[in-house]
């Protein structure tokens, strides 16, 4: 009876990982390694300059420390659902923690860039399996009416991690060394392995379902795996390197983008017609699930895009240190922590559409408010601007995750979790790439417009020159240098404002689409998903 129920659309506790322990203990334990991975990704961004200087490599070379991790991560996440089903959920989760921890040790001890990049690839493979499996465990361990609070804990991991990362990273590289960016993962990883082995159960029903699925042997969808590797690997590289390579003026980017596009189209066609796909795209026949993927992608665009933009703006325009710029984000992180429990409770009681829609509107309003910042802003102005945005983030992440599994079979939670995480990470990569490209273009446009007015016929020019000469003792060249520096600063600020407004438009366009979702009413929604 349990087996039949577990295979249907109704939730049963037969696949719960809690065993004899409290489900909330399981939440705390499985969140540790995921938080470690998400936090480390954000920390590593801050340490790039220090790594490059220590290893005596160029800026372009050291960016491979990020790119290698992102590409490996992007490839493994969509495969994690199938791997979890094939290897066993607890076993795969444990192996992922061990690989991430061992790779972190290798990163911290790396004597050269080559070793560091290889270690980062291994770290990306290990880290890619953590968040999807955690979400799958949460969905199986908690009934629909209690998932909101469970996924509130997950929201703390995926939202607060990127917020705290720049601050912690700035502190580590300033007061220790970049090696500790990776070495701090080692004791945390060892503790996580011990706790998972001691307290997290592998339910008999999960093992029965796994054996039933692979009773005729482990059939690997090699073509699907190859298309995932080519499609998402080259897409991630294109997004990460496009701006540095000047996008499609580069033959390399044309090639990588073409391979990604062809491979992803082929992947969709192949997986929809394969009996045992490595990525179950048929789940997207469920309208609610498809809409959660869209909203998750947009949320990733906004969260990761602004998380990189705000410290960059404070450093580039205001001259802040990396630590001070990170602290401006941390203030918003505390607001997120306070809002998370409320989002969890409301997700269990309120139609999630009426949580998602206002939350998106608040995101749009927060981005509009960021667009009102200027070069006279204070630290408090920047921190409060981020605070407005941070308050609404839990009301996006928690309801999305809580409603995503409604109408899906319990045996499909692993595949659904992997697709959700693909969209979150892909949205983040798209958001960072879009924001940086828009920023670079806007800065060029604004600088060109300002330079046109730098001539003696413009009264503002004469006034500025008089002020600058007063600072330089009448030296014209020094005064011009000061003036041009101010032009660059103002152009940069206007560029950041343009990006905030651009992201605001995206949010407002997408927000009404949440009403295409069905009313969230427990497990009553039809599955609408295939095998």
C-alpha positions in Angstrom: 0.0 0.0 0.0 2.8 2.4 0.9 4.6 1.6 -2.3 1.5 2.4 -4.4 0.9 5.6 -2.6 4.5 6.6 -2.8 4.4 6.1 -6.5 1.3 8.2 -6.9 0.7 11.8 -6.6 -0.2 11.8 -2.8 2.5 12.4 -0.3 3.4 9.6 2.1 6.1 9.4 4.8 7.5 6.2 3.2 10.3 8.2 1.5 11.1 10.4 4.5 14.8 10.7 5.4 14.0 11.4 9.1 13.8 7.8 10.3 13.4 7.9 14.1 14.6 11.5 14.4 12.8 14.8 14.1 12.5 16.0 10.5 13.8 19.4 11.7 17.1 17.8 12.8 17.4 16.5 9.3 16.8 20.0 7.9 19.6 21.4 10.0 22.0 18.6 9.1 21.5 18.6 5.3 21.6 22.4 5.2 25.2 22.5 6.5 27.0 21.2 3.3 24.7 23.1 1.0 25.3 26.3 2.9 29.1 25.6 2.8 28.9 25.2 -1.0 26.8 28.3 -1.7 28.9 30.4 0.7 32.2 29.2 -0.8 31.0 30.2 -4.3 30.4 33.8 -3.2 33.6 33.9 -1.2 35.8 32.8 -4.1 34.7 35.7 -6.2 36.2 38.2 -3.8 39.6 36.3 -3.6 40.4 36.4 -7.3 42.8 39.3 -7.3 44.7 37.9 -4.3 44.9 34.5 -6.0 46.2 36.0 -9.2 48.9 38.0 -7.3 49.9 35.0 -5.2 50.3 32.7 -8.2 51.7 35.4 -10.5 49.1 35.0 -13.2 47.1 37.5 -15.3 43.6 38.6 -14.7 42.3 36.6 -17.7 44.1 33.5 -16.4 42.8 33.7 -12.9 39.2 34.0 -14.0 39.4 30.3 -14.9 39.2 29.7 -11.1 35.6 30.8 -11.4 34.8 29.6 -14.9 36.1 26.0 -14.3 33.9 25.7 -11.2 30.8 27.2 -12.9 31.1 25.0 -15.9 31.5 21.8 -13.8 28.6 22.9 -11.6 26.3 23.6 -14.5 26.9 20.2 -16.0 26.4 18.1 -12.9 23.3 19.8 -11.5 20.9 18.6 -14.2 22.4 15.1 -13.9 22.2 15.1 -10.1 18.5 13.9 -10.1 19.3 10.8 -12.2 22.6 10.2 -10.3 20.7 10.4 -7.0 18.2 7.8 -8.2 20.8 5.5 -9.7 23.4 5.6 -6.8 21.0 6.1 -3.9 20.1 9.4 -2.5 22.0 9.3 0.8 25.0 7.7 -0.9 25.2 10.3 -3.6 24.7 13.1 -1.1 27.6 11.8 1.0 29.9 11.2 -1.9 29.2 14.8 -3.1 30.2 16.2 0.3 33.4 14.1 0.4 34.4 15.2 -3.1 33.7 18.8 -2.4 35.6 18.7 0.9 38.6 16.9 -0.6 38.7 19.3 -3.6 38.5 22.2 -1.2 41.6 20.9 0.6 43.4 20.5 -2.7 42.4 24.1 -3.7 43.8 25.5 -0.5 47.1 23.6 -1.0 47.3 24.3 -4.7 50.9 25.4 -5.6 50.0 26.7 -9.1 47.1 27.7 -11.2 46.8 24.4 -13.1 46.3 22.4 -9.9 43.9 25.0 -8.6 41.7 24.8 -11.8 41.7 21.0 -11.7 40.7 21.1 -8.0 37.9 23.6 -8.8 36.5 21.3 -11.4 36.3 18.5 -8.9 34.8 21.0 -6.4 32.1 22.0 -8.9 31.2 18.3 -9.5 30.9 17.7 -5.8 29.1 20.9 -5.0 26.6 20.5 -7.8 24.9 17.5 -6.1 24.3 19.1 -2.8 21.4 21.6 -3.2 19.2 19.4 -5.5 19.5 16.4 -3.1 18.7 18.6 -0.1 15.6 19.9 -1.8 14.5 16.3 -2.8 15.0 15.2 0.8 12.9 18.1 2.1 10.1 17.5 -0.4 9.9 13.8 0.6 10.3 14.3 4.3 7.7 17.0 4.8 4.0 16.8 3.7 2.8 19.7 1.5 1.2 21.6 4.4 4.5 21.8 6.2 6.9 22.3 3.3 6.8 26.1 3.6 8.7 26.1 6.8 11.1 23.4 5.6 12.0 25.3 2.5 12.3 28.5 4.6 15.5 26.8 5.9 16.6 26.1 2.4 16.0 29.8 1.5 18.4 30.8 4.3 21.0 28.7 2.6 20.6 29.9 -1.0 19.7 33.6 -0.2 21.9 34.5 2.7 24.9 32.5 1.5 25.6 34.8 -1.5 24.9 37.8 0.7 27.4 36.9 3.5 30.0 35.6 1.0 31.5 38.9 -0.1 31.8 40.1 3.5 33.4 36.9 4.8 35.6 36.6 1.7 36.8 40.2 2.1 37.6 39.6 5.8 39.5 36.3 5.0 41.7 37.7 2.2 42.4 40.9 4.2 43.3 39.3 7.5 44.5 35.8 6.5 45.2 34.5 3.0 43.2 33.3 0.0 44.1 29.7 0.9 41.7 29.9 3.8 38.8 30.7 1.5 38.9 26.9 0.6 40.5 25.4 3.7 37.6 26.6 6.0 35.4 24.0 4.1 37.5 21.0 5.3 36.3 20.8 9.0 32.7 21.7 8.0 32.7 19.0 5.3 34.1 16.4 7.7 31.4 17.3 10.3 28.7 17.2 7.6 29.7 13.7 6.5 29.6 12.4 10.1 26.2 13.9 10.8 24.6 12.7 7.5 25.9 9.1 8.1 24.7 9.2 11.7 21.2 10.8 11.4 20.0 10.9 7.8 18.1 7.7 6.8 17.9 6.1 3.4 14.2 4.9 3.5 13.3 1.4 2.4 10.8 2.9 -0.1 13.6 4.9 -1.8 15.7 1.8 -2.2 12.7 -0.2 -3.5 11.9 2.5 -6.1 15.5 2.6 -7.1 15.7 -1.2 -7.6 12.4 -1.3 -9.4 13.5 1.4 -11.8 16.9 -0.3 -12.6 15.7 -3.9 -12.3 16.9 -4.6 -15.8 20.3 -3.1 -15.1 21.7 0.4 -15.1 21.0 1.9 -18.6 22.8 5.1 -19.0 21.5 7.7 -21.5 24.9 8.4 -22.9 23.6 10.7 -25.6 21.6 12.7 -23.1 24.6 13.0 -20.8 26.8 14.2 -23.8 24.2 16.8 -24.8 24.0 18.1 -21.2 27.8 18.4 -21.0 28.0 20.2 -24.4 24.9 22.3 -24.0 25.2 23.6 -20.5 29.0 23.5 -20.3 29.4 25.7 -23.4 26.5 27.9 -22.4 28.0 28.6 -19.0 31.4 29.3 -20.6 29.7 31.7 -23.1 27.9 33.6 -20.4 30.9 33.8 -18.2 33.4 34.8 -20.9 31.2 36.7 -23.3 31.9 40.2 -22.1 35.7 39.6 -21.8 35.8 38.3 -25.3 33.5 41.1 -26.7 30.7 38.7 -27.4 30.0 37.8 -31.0 32.9 39.8 -32.3 34.9 36.9 -31.0 35.1 33.7 -33.1 35.5 31.7 -29.9 32.2 33.0 -28.5 30.4 32.3 -31.8 31.6 28.7 -31.7 30.8 28.1 -28.0 27.3 29.8 -28.3 26.5 27.7 -31.5 27.6 24.4 -29.8 25.5 25.3 -26.8 22.4 26.2 -28.8 22.5 23.1 -31.1 23.2 20.8 -28.1 20.4 22.2 -26.0 17.8 22.0 -28.8 19.0 18.4 -29.5 18.8 17.7 -25.8 15.1 18.7 -25.6 14.2 16.6 -28.6 16.1 13.6 -27.5 15.0 13.6 -23.8 11.3 14.0 -24.6 11.5 10.9 -26.8 13.7 8.8 -24.6 12.2 6.0 -22.4 14.6 6.7 -19.4 15.9 10.2 -19.8 18.8 11.5 -17.8 16.9 14.8 -17.5 13.2 14.4 -17.2 11.9 17.3 -19.2 8.4 15.8 -19.3 7.9 17.2 -15.8 7.4 20.6 -17.5 4.1 19.4 -18.8 2.9 20.3 -15.3 1.9 23.9 -15.6 2.7 24.8 -12.0 6.1 23.3 -12.2 6.9 25.1 -15.5 5.9 28.4 -14.0 8.0 27.8 -10.9 11.0 27.2 -13.2 10.4 30.5 -14.9 10.0 32.5 -11.6 13.0 30.7 -10.2 15.1 31.7 -13.2 14.0 35.4 -12.9 14.7 35.3 -9.1 18.2 34.0 -9.9 18.7 36.8 -12.4 17.8 39.4 -9.8 19.5 37.9 -6.8 22.9 37.1 -8.3 22.9 40.1 -10.7 22.4 42.6 -7.8 24.6 40.7 -5.4 27.5 41.3 -7.8 26.4 44.8 -8.9 26.1 46.5 -5.5 29.6 45.8 -4.1 31.0 46.6 -7.6 29.2 49.9 -7.6 30.4 50.8 -4.1 34.0 49.9 -4.9 34.1 51.5 -8.4 32.1 54.6 -7.7 32.5 55.2 -4.0 36.0 53.8 -3.5 35.0 51.3 -0.8 37.1 48.3 0.1 35.8 44.8 -0.7 35.1 44.3 3.0 33.1 47.5 3.4 31.2 46.8 0.2 30.3 43.4 1.4 29.0 44.8 4.7 26.5 46.8 2.8 25.0 43.5 1.6 25.2 41.9 5.0 22.7 44.4 6.4 20.1 43.1 3.9 21.0 39.5 4.9 19.8 40.1 8.4 16.5 41.3 7.0 16.2 38.1 4.9 16.8 36.0 8.0 14.0 37.8 9.9 11.6 37.5 6.9 12.2 33.8 6.2 10.1 32.3 9.0 7.1 34.5 8.0 7.5 33.4 4.4 7.6 29.8 5.5 4.4 30.1 7.6 2.5 32.0 5.0 3.5 29.5 2.2 1.7 26.8 4.2 -1.5 28.8 4.6 -1.8 31.2 1.7 -2.3 30.7 -2.0 1.4 31.2 -3.2 0.3 33.3 -6.1 -0.6 36.1 -3.6 2.9 35.8 -2.1 4.9 35.6 -5.4 3.1 38.5 -7.1 3.6 41.1 -4.3 7.1 39.9 -3.7 8.0 40.5 -7.4 6.4 43.9 -7.2 8.5 44.7 -4.1 11.6 43.5 -6.0 10.7 45.9 -8.9 10.1 48.8 -6.5 13.4 48.0 -4.7 15.3 48.1 -8.1 13.6 51.4 -8.9 14.8 52.7 -5.6 18.4 51.6 -6.3 18.1 53.6 -9.5 17.7 56.7 -7.4 21.1 56.4 -5.8 23.8 58.8 -6.8 27.5 59.6 -6.2 26.6 61.5 -3.0 25.1 58.3 -1.4 26.2 57.2 2.0 26.9 53.7 3.3 23.5 53.7 5.0 21.8 54.7 1.7 23.3 51.7 -0.1 22.6 49.3 2.8 18.9 50.4 3.1 18.4 50.1 -0.7 19.6 46.5 -0.4 17.4 46.0 2.7 14.2 46.8 0.7 15.1 44.1 -1.8 16.2 41.5 0.8 12.9 41.6 2.7 11.1 40.3 -0.3 13.5 37.6 -1.4 12.2 34.9 1.0 8.7 35.5 -0.3 10.0 34.3 -3.7 12.3 31.5 -2.8 10.2 29.8 -0.1 6.8 29.7 -2.0 8.5 28.6 -5.3 10.1 25.6 -3.6 7.0 24.8 -1.6 4.7 24.7 -4.6 7.1 23.3 -7.2 6.4 19.6 -6.2 2.6 19.9 -6.0 1.1 17.4 -8.4 4.4 15.6 -9.0 5.0 12.0 -8.0 7.2 11.5 -5.0 9.5 9.4 -7.2 10.0 12.5 -9.4 11.3 14.8 -6.6 15.0 14.2 -7.4 14.6 15.2 -11.0 12.3 18.1 -10.2 14.9 19.4 -7.7 17.7 19.2 -10.2 15.7 21.2 -12.8 14.9 23.9 -10.1 18.5 24.3 -9.3 19.5 24.4 -13.0 17.1 27.4 -13.3 18.4 29.1 -10.2 22.0 28.8 -11.3 21.4 29.5 -14.9 19.3 32.5 -13.9 22.3 33.7 -11.8 24.7 33.3 -14.7 22.3 35.1 -17.1 21.7 37.8 -14.6 25.4 38.5 -14.0 26.2 38.4 -17.7 23.3 40.6 -18.6 24.1 43.1 -15.9 27.8 43.3 -16.7 27.2 43.7 -20.5 24.5 46.3 -19.9 26.8 48.1 -17.5 29.7 48.2 -19.9 27.6 49.5 -22.8 25.8 52.1 -20.7 29.1 53.4 -19.2 30.5 53.9 -22.7 27.4 55.7 -23.9 27.3 58.1 -20.9 31.0 58.8 -21.0 30.8 59.7 -24.7 27.9 62.0 -24.1 29.7 63.8 -21.2 33.0 64.1 -23.1 31.1 66.1 -25.8 30.5 68.8 -23.3 34.1 69.1 -22.2 35.0 72.2 -24.2 35.4 75.9 -23.3 32.1 76.8 -24.9 30.3 75.0 -22.1 29.9 77.2 -19.0 29.8 74.0 -16.8 33.2 73.0 -18.2 34.7 76.3 -17.3 33.3 76.2 -13.8 34.6 72.6 -13.3 38.1 73.6 -14.6 38.3 76.6 -12.3 37.4 74.3 -9.3 39.9 71.6 -10.4 42.7 74.2 -11.0 42.1 75.5 -7.5 42.9 72.0 -6.2 46.0 71.6 -8.4 47.5 75.0 -8.0 46.6 76.1 -11.5 48.1 73.1 -13.4 45.9 72.5 -16.4 46.9 68.9 -17.1 46.3 67.9 -13.5 43.0 69.7 -13.5 42.0 67.8 -16.7 42.9 64.5 -15.1 40.7 65.3 -12.1 37.9 66.4 -14.4 38.1 63.2 -16.5 38.2 61.1 -13.4 34.9 62.7 -12.3 33.4 62.0 -15.8 34.3 58.4 -15.5 32.8 58.2 -12.0 29.5 59.9 -13.1 29.3 57.7 -16.2 29.8 54.6 -14.0 27.0 55.7 -11.7 24.7 56.4 -14.5 25.6 52.9 -16.0 24.6 51.2 -12.7 21.4 53.1 -12.6 20.6 51.9 -16.1 21.2 48.3 -15.1 18.9 48.6 -12.1 16.2 50.0 -14.3 16.7 47.3 -16.8 16.3 44.6 -14.2 13.3 46.4 -12.9 11.5 46.1 -16.3 12.2 42.4 -16.4 10.6 41.9 -13.0 7.5 43.9 -13.8 7.0 42.1 -17.2 7.3 38.7 -15.6 5.3 39.3 -12.4 1.7 38.9 -13.9 2.7 35.5 -15.2 2.4 34.0 -11.7 -1.4 34.0 -12.2 -1.0 31.4 -14.9 -0.2 29.0 -12.0 -3.1 27.0 -10.5 -4.3 27.9 -7.1 -2.1 26.0 -4.6 -4.3 23.6 -2.7 -2.0 20.8 -1.5 -1.6 17.8 -3.6 -4.8 18.1 -5.6 -3.2 19.5 -8.7 -2.9 17.0 -11.5 0.5 15.7 -12.2 0.5 16.4 -15.8 4.0 14.9 -15.9 5.1 11.9 -17.7 7.2 9.0 -16.6 
